Amino acid sequence: MNEDELIQAIAALQNGTPRVLIGIGDDAAVWQPSRSHRSVISSDALVEGVHFSRDWMTPEQIGWRAMAANLSDLAAMGARPRLGTVALGVPADWTPEAVLSAYAGMTGCAHTFGLAIVGGDLVRAPVLTIAITVVGEVRPSNLKTRDGARPGNVLAVTGALGASRAGLDVAQGRARLDDALARTALQAHRTPRPRVEEGRWFAARRAVHAMMDCSDGLSTDLARLARASGAGARLERVPVAAEARAAATAQGIDPDAYALAGGEDFELLVAVERRSFERLAQQFRARFGRTLERLGTVEADERIVMVNQGREDPVARTGWDHFSQQD
């Protein structure tokens, strides 16, 4: 089984719970405690040696990135962050100062985006392990999920892709970039900024039909959005971050392929009504000072293809999957 197949099998074991509107399978779960609002809940676990290494990240950076990953899931549903809990598994060689530094990173990220850490647990563990649960709120009319894309919708992301992967390659010595690009690449990897405000902005717009965060690489996450929507996608371009283009070139990798596979950018992937896209993109630029990057279109044919010199080439899933050999 790959990761998605395993998640589907776990979901099939659940019998359903009253007021749980969306369970396993989207960026976060949705619970409706009352008619007036919905709670959005998400959990992520990060394990040393799988998601990060202390060799190239400080405890504070590890904490920030762990919280950012969870907040990105709330952003993908259009939710306002509210509360969170943290379970921290601490290895024997960690000092109290390192633990507090990691919590400072989590708290700094949480407070930046309006979330309060209200509890959790501390345990001993063989390696550093961080498990975070976050709760957000969203109006029922504003909730966005990954299953609403329709043929003809325009696909777009909130920023260029691949900078976090470039930062990892710089940290591990696989790519040498000039000082300015190396600095921004490392920042993108170590202290990413989840698109919480952008997610809430999209949530208030009816022209946005579907949304998810791009955490496992565009090739993987686009396939997930398309499958959930019972549709396909036609990619016309891949917006490649300058850091990613430089890192890919330094390693002899095609920049488009590099950005398609790169994860942990935490940009938002959206499907937008075609006739509304240009106006929405203009409003996005005016509000956030960045380009809403057009990727292509949602198609009725369930294939995921990339336009390449007049050809339509299949797009392989090359992003992150915990339970396959992909990386």
C-alpha positions as CSV (number, residue, x, y, z in Angstrom):
1,M,0.0,0.0,0.0
2,N,1.1,3.6,-0.6
3,E,0.1,6.4,1.8
4,D,-3.2,7.3,0.2
5,E,-4.3,3.6,0.0
6,L,-3.5,3.1,3.6
7,I,-5.4,6.2,4.6
8,Q,-8.5,5.0,2.6
9,A,-8.3,1.7,4.4
10,I,-8.2,3.3,7.8
11,A,-11.1,5.6,6.8
12,A,-13.2,2.5,5.8
13,L,-12.9,1.2,9.4
14,Q,-14.7,4.3,10.8
15,N,-18.4,4.0,11.3
16,G,-19.1,7.7,11.2
17,T,-19.9,10.0,14.1
18,P,-22.9,12.4,14.4
19,R,-22.0,16.0,13.5
20,V,-18.7,14.9,11.8
21,L,-19.3,16.3,8.3
22,I,-15.8,15.5,6.9
23,G,-13.6,12.8,8.4
24,I,-10.4,11.2,7.2
25,G,-9.3,12.1,3.7
26,D,-9.2,15.9,3.4
27,D,-6.7,18.4,4.9
28,A,-8.6,18.5,8.2
29,A,-11.8,17.1,9.7
30,V,-14.9,19.2,10.1
31,W,-17.3,18.9,13.0
32,Q,-20.5,20.9,13.5
33,P,-21.2,21.5,17.1
34,S,-24.0,23.9,16.3
35,R,-25.8,25.4,13.3
36,S,-23.9,28.6,13.5
37,H,-20.3,27.4,13.0
38,R,-18.1,24.5,12.2
39,S,-14.9,23.3,13.9
40,V,-12.0,22.3,11.8
41,I,-9.6,19.8,13.4
42,S,-6.3,18.5,12.1
43,S,-3.4,16.5,13.5
44,D,0.2,16.0,12.3
45,A,3.1,14.0,13.7
46,L,6.7,14.9,12.8
47,V,9.5,12.5,13.5
48,E,13.2,13.2,13.6
49,G,15.0,11.5,10.7
50,V,11.8,11.5,8.6
51,H,10.6,15.1,8.6
52,F,13.6,17.0,9.9
53,S,17.1,16.7,11.3
54,R,18.8,18.5,14.1
55,D,21.9,18.6,12.0
56,W,20.6,21.5,10.0
57,M,17.7,22.9,12.1
58,T,17.7,24.5,15.5
59,P,15.1,23.4,18.1
60,E,13.2,26.7,17.6
61,Q,13.1,26.2,13.8
62,I,11.9,22.6,14.3
63,G,9.1,23.8,16.5
64,W,8.1,26.6,14.1
65,R,7.9,24.3,11.1
66,A,5.9,21.7,13.0
67,M,3.3,24.2,13.9
68,A,3.3,25.8,10.4
69,A,2.5,22.4,8.9
70,N,-0.6,22.1,11.1
71,L,-1.8,25.7,10.5
72,S,-1.5,25.1,6.8
73,D,-4.2,22.4,7.1
74,L,-6.5,24.9,8.7
75,A,-5.7,27.5,6.0
76,A,-6.7,24.9,3.3
77,M,-10.2,24.7,4.8
78,G,-10.5,28.5,5.1
79,A,-10.6,28.3,8.9
80,R,-9.5,30.8,11.6
81,P,-7.0,29.1,13.9
82,R,-8.2,28.9,17.6
83,L,-6.6,26.2,19.8
84,G,-3.9,23.6,19.7
85,T,-2.3,20.9,21.8
86,V,1.2,19.5,21.5
87,A,2.5,16.1,22.5
88,L,6.3,16.2,22.5
89,G,8.5,13.0,22.6
90,V,11.9,14.1,23.9
91,P,15.1,12.1,23.4
92,A,17.4,11.5,26.3
93,D,20.1,13.9,24.9
94,W,17.8,16.9,24.8
95,T,18.2,19.5,27.6
96,P,15.4,21.5,29.1
97,E,16.7,24.5,27.3
98,A,16.3,22.7,23.9
99,V,12.7,21.7,24.9
100,L,11.8,25.2,25.7
101,S,13.4,26.5,22.5
102,A,11.3,24.1,20.5
103,Y,8.2,25.3,22.3
104,A,9.2,28.9,21.7
105,G,9.2,28.1,18.0
106,M,5.8,26.5,18.1
107,T,4.4,29.3,20.3
108,G,5.9,32.0,18.0
109,C,4.3,30.5,14.9
110,A,1.0,29.8,16.7
111,H,0.7,33.4,18.1
112,T,1.6,34.9,14.7
113,F,-1.5,33.3,13.2
114,G,-3.8,33.6,16.2
115,L,-3.7,30.1,17.7
116,A,-3.3,29.4,21.4
117,I,-1.5,26.3,22.7
118,V,-3.7,25.1,25.5
119,G,-2.2,21.7,26.5
120,G,-0.6,18.5,25.5
121,D,1.9,16.0,26.8
122,L,5.6,15.4,27.4
123,V,7.1,11.9,27.2
124,R,10.5,10.3,26.6
125,A,11.1,9.0,23.1
126,P,13.9,7.3,21.1
127,V,14.0,10.3,18.7
128,L,12.4,13.7,18.8
129,T,8.7,13.4,18.0
130,I,6.2,16.2,17.7
131,A,2.4,15.5,17.5
132,I,0.2,18.6,17.2
133,T,-3.6,18.9,17.0
134,V,-5.1,22.2,16.0
135,V,-8.7,23.4,16.0
136,G,-10.1,26.2,13.8
137,E,-13.5,27.7,13.1
138,V,-15.2,28.5,9.8
139,R,-18.7,29.6,8.8
140,P,-20.5,26.8,7.0
141,S,-20.9,28.9,3.9
142,N,-17.1,29.6,3.8
143,L,-15.8,26.0,4.2
144,K,-13.6,24.9,1.4
145,T,-12.6,21.3,0.6
146,R,-10.7,19.5,-2.0
147,D,-13.7,17.8,-3.7
148,G,-15.3,20.9,-5.3
149,A,-13.3,21.3,-8.4
150,R,-15.3,21.2,-11.7
151,P,-14.2,20.8,-15.3
152,G,-13.4,24.3,-16.7
153,N,-12.1,25.6,-13.4
154,V,-8.8,27.4,-13.4
155,L,-6.1,25.8,-11.2
156,A,-3.7,28.2,-9.4
157,V,-1.3,28.3,-6.4
158,T,-0.6,31.2,-4.1
159,G,3.1,31.3,-4.9
160,A,6.0,29.8,-6.8
161,L,7.1,26.3,-5.8
162,G,10.2,24.4,-4.8
163,A,11.9,26.9,-2.5
164,S,11.6,24.6,0.6
165,R,13.1,21.7,-1.4
166,A,16.0,24.0,-2.4
167,G,16.5,24.9,1.2
168,L,16.8,21.2,2.2
169,D,19.3,20.7,-0.6
170,V,21.4,23.7,0.5
171,A,21.3,22.4,4.1
172,Q,22.4,19.0,3.1
173,G,25.1,20.3,0.8
174,R,23.6,19.0,-2.5
175,A,23.3,22.5,-4.0
176,R,25.4,25.6,-3.7
177,L,23.6,28.9,-4.3
178,D,24.6,32.5,-4.0
179,D,24.2,33.9,-0.5
180,A,20.9,35.7,-1.1
181,L,19.2,32.7,-2.7
182,A,20.7,30.3,-0.1
183,R,19.4,32.5,2.7
184,T,15.8,32.6,1.3
185,A,15.8,28.9,0.5
186,L,16.8,28.0,4.0
187,Q,14.2,30.3,5.4
188,A,11.5,28.7,3.2
189,H,12.5,25.3,4.6
190,R,13.1,26.1,8.2
191,T,10.5,28.7,9.0
192,P,7.7,28.5,6.3
193,R,4.7,30.8,6.6
194,P,1.3,29.0,6.3
195,R,-1.2,30.9,4.1
196,V,-3.7,31.3,6.9
197,E,-4.9,34.8,5.9
198,E,-5.0,33.9,2.2
199,G,-7.1,30.8,3.0
200,R,-9.7,32.8,4.9
201,W,-9.7,35.3,2.0
202,F,-10.4,32.5,-0.5
203,A,-13.0,31.0,1.8
204,A,-15.1,34.1,1.5
205,R,-15.2,33.9,-2.3
206,R,-17.8,31.8,-4.0
207,A,-15.7,31.6,-7.2
208,V,-13.2,29.4,-5.3
209,H,-14.7,25.9,-5.7
210,A,-11.9,23.8,-4.1
211,M,-8.8,24.3,-2.0
212,M,-6.0,22.3,-0.4
213,D,-2.5,23.0,0.8
214,C,0.5,22.0,-1.3
215,S,2.5,20.2,1.4
216,D,3.5,16.9,-0.4
217,G,4.5,18.3,-3.8
218,L,2.3,19.6,-6.6
219,S,2.4,16.4,-8.6
220,T,1.0,14.5,-5.6
221,D,-1.4,17.1,-4.2
222,L,-2.9,18.0,-7.5
223,A,-3.7,14.3,-8.1
224,R,-5.4,14.2,-4.7
225,L,-7.6,17.2,-5.5
226,A,-8.5,15.9,-8.9
227,R,-9.3,12.4,-7.5
228,A,-11.5,13.9,-4.7
229,S,-13.3,16.0,-7.3
230,G,-13.8,13.1,-9.8
231,A,-11.9,15.1,-12.4
232,G,-8.5,15.5,-14.1
233,A,-6.1,18.3,-14.7
234,R,-4.2,19.9,-17.6
235,L,-1.1,21.7,-16.4
236,E,0.1,24.5,-18.7
237,R,3.0,25.7,-16.6
238,V,4.7,25.2,-13.3
239,P,5.7,28.3,-11.3
240,V,9.2,27.6,-10.2
241,A,10.7,29.7,-7.3
242,A,14.0,31.3,-8.1
243,E,15.7,29.3,-5.4
244,A,14.3,26.1,-6.8
245,R,15.4,26.9,-10.3
246,A,19.0,27.6,-9.2
247,A,19.1,24.5,-7.0
248,A,17.7,22.3,-9.8
249,T,20.1,23.7,-12.4
250,A,23.1,23.2,-10.0
251,Q,22.1,19.5,-9.8
252,G,21.3,19.0,-13.5
253,I,17.6,18.5,-12.8
254,D,14.8,19.9,-14.9
255,P,13.4,22.9,-12.8
256,D,9.7,22.0,-13.6
257,A,10.2,18.4,-12.4
258,Y,12.1,19.7,-9.3
259,A,9.2,22.0,-8.4
260,L,6.6,19.4,-9.1
261,A,8.2,17.0,-6.7
262,G,9.2,19.5,-4.0
263,G,7.0,19.4,-0.8
264,E,6.5,21.6,2.2
265,D,6.0,24.8,0.3
266,F,2.6,25.2,2.1
267,E,1.2,27.3,-0.7
268,L,-2.5,26.9,-1.3
269,L,-3.8,25.1,-4.4
270,V,-7.2,26.4,-5.6
271,A,-9.7,25.7,-8.3
272,V,-11.5,28.9,-9.4
273,E,-14.5,29.5,-11.7
274,R,-13.0,30.4,-15.1
275,R,-14.9,33.6,-15.7
276,S,-14.0,35.0,-12.3
277,F,-10.3,34.1,-12.3
278,E,-8.7,37.2,-13.8
279,R,-10.7,39.5,-11.4
280,L,-9.9,37.3,-8.5
281,A,-6.2,37.3,-9.4
282,Q,-6.2,41.1,-9.6
283,Q,-7.8,41.3,-6.2
284,F,-5.4,38.8,-4.8
285,R,-2.4,40.9,-6.0
286,A,-3.9,44.0,-4.5
287,R,-4.5,42.4,-1.2
288,F,-1.4,40.3,-0.7
289,G,1.2,41.9,-3.1
290,R,1.9,38.6,-4.8
291,T,0.8,36.8,-8.0
292,L,-1.8,34.1,-7.9
293,E,0.0,31.7,-10.2
294,R,-2.1,30.1,-12.8
295,L,-1.3,26.4,-13.5
296,G,-3.9,25.2,-15.9
297,T,-7.4,23.9,-15.9
298,V,-9.6,21.1,-14.4
299,E,-10.6,18.6,-17.0
300,A,-13.5,16.1,-17.2
301,D,-10.9,13.4,-18.3
302,E,-9.5,12.0,-15.1
303,R,-5.9,12.1,-16.4
304,I,-3.3,14.5,-15.0
305,V,-1.2,15.8,-17.9
306,M,1.3,18.5,-18.6
307,V,1.3,20.4,-21.9
308,N,4.8,20.1,-23.4
309,Q,5.5,21.5,-26.9
310,G,2.0,20.6,-28.1
311,R,2.1,17.2,-26.4
312,E,0.1,16.2,-23.3
313,D,2.5,14.1,-21.2
314,P,1.3,12.2,-18.1
315,V,2.3,13.8,-14.8
316,A,3.7,11.1,-12.4
317,R,3.3,11.5,-8.7
318,T,6.8,12.3,-7.6
319,G,6.0,14.1,-4.3
320,W,6.3,12.8,-0.7
321,D,4.6,9.6,0.3
322,H,5.4,8.0,3.7
323,F,4.7,4.5,2.5
324,S,6.4,4.3,-0.9
325,Q,9.9,4.6,-2.1
326,Q,9.3,8.1,-3.6
327,D,11.0,11.1,-2.1
